[in-house]
């Protein structure tokens, strides 16, 4: 079974060919490292999967069902969640409020629907516990460490029955200790059978947490192999073009 | 491990007292109360029934508009057009009623005029993507000009068959309390409820905190922003109708410069012009404090020329307090 299957995905913006015939399969609970230099097409590929725009050519299947996304909401409805690079958090709100942002739980007295604080705090606490993160639902995000902020952004992806989580550079701007925390969060997701696509520039992170590595160069996939069969040196050579293909 | 994680997650970091002490609104409220107590002892006139009645009624108008302004400021915007909108709706009330229509029609059309102003502001800001400062600065000019055009710059002081009703609405009392003050209290309660208990309230805070995040998480940001400016204009419209009844006449310079007093009230009450922070109670307290300062200068026999200096200093002091506290927190 595959969770996500891309077949012959191409994308051009006018005369610029951003992606050229990229195919990719991801199984359940698989963590895939997506690497490549700036401009290699990583963001374009992620945006296609996340539903920001459709591909020019090619098909996409989620759980063996063909899908066509035109809006991010449609991708979310199909079990694809995204953790954005800047995490898309509101500093002035609590952790729980951020987790439920745009999907607030409400309870009603007839036509009047009010926010259900108790349940949102309880569910957010359960999610943080599941992620083994010391994050308090009632604390303002403003006061939180980088690792806790990541936990909030990741907890958000666990609200619905998501199959696959895209993470865009989650370890780019945080301290060493917090990087370890984030990698642990990714392992927790994997343990629950959720597939993760990790976009990263950091070789050690990819090699410590991923099962598979995919390298893009100038819009083309140049490598797609088990992490065990590769090495940081090989990947560096693939990214820079010193090695044509692997 | 599991137990300690549970403890950490469920640990309450703030006691109610420390939460209260960390609120700018609380300190401003305290300042207003202390000022009132001091004035009670320093003058014979402050704590009289008449004076208190006047003070509370006077700040009600600014307070009502400040609640709408608070909504805008929480969402990260600003509305400079409220003074002109207030004038426009007052003029519409006056013209419609002096043409012989009943009070209800006068109020309805005045509020429609205000809502139209809000829709134009909101659509230009949310859908066209123009900065709120520019759009509402333009509207400040346009709305007042509309008031001039409609009234031909004539004072309206006759309000047709329902004149007594209108004067009672804005200038009268219910159970000894000035009607505008009751309207203010009701609106503050509604706003407080909406801020705390509704998804819409949560979303305006989110938009003010990080608009991009709100967009990405599926909050209908554009629609909410239009709503925010409509509410601001609507509060100005309501205050316009009430002021017409209180004054018993409308001129086209009504509400000139009022936007600055309203913004001052909101900021003194703890709203952050950067967005994401503000309370309905704060808007009321801010408006009250400005009026108490004004009133006290008169009662103490100090020239009213000093009013601007006091109010202005208070804005700076209130915000400086906030800065000092956040420096301490970051240490």
Interface residues (C-beta under 8 A of the other chain):
Chain A: X72 X73 X76 X82 X84 X86 X87 X88 X89 X90 X91 X92 X93 X97 X101 X102 X103 X104 X106 X113 X114 X115 X125 X128 X129 X132 X134 X135 X136 X137 X138 X139 X156
Chain B: X2 X5 X6 X8 X9 X10 X11 X12 X13 X196 X197 X198 X199 X202 X203 X205 X206 X208 X209 X210 X212 X213 X214 X216 X217 X218 X219 X276 X277
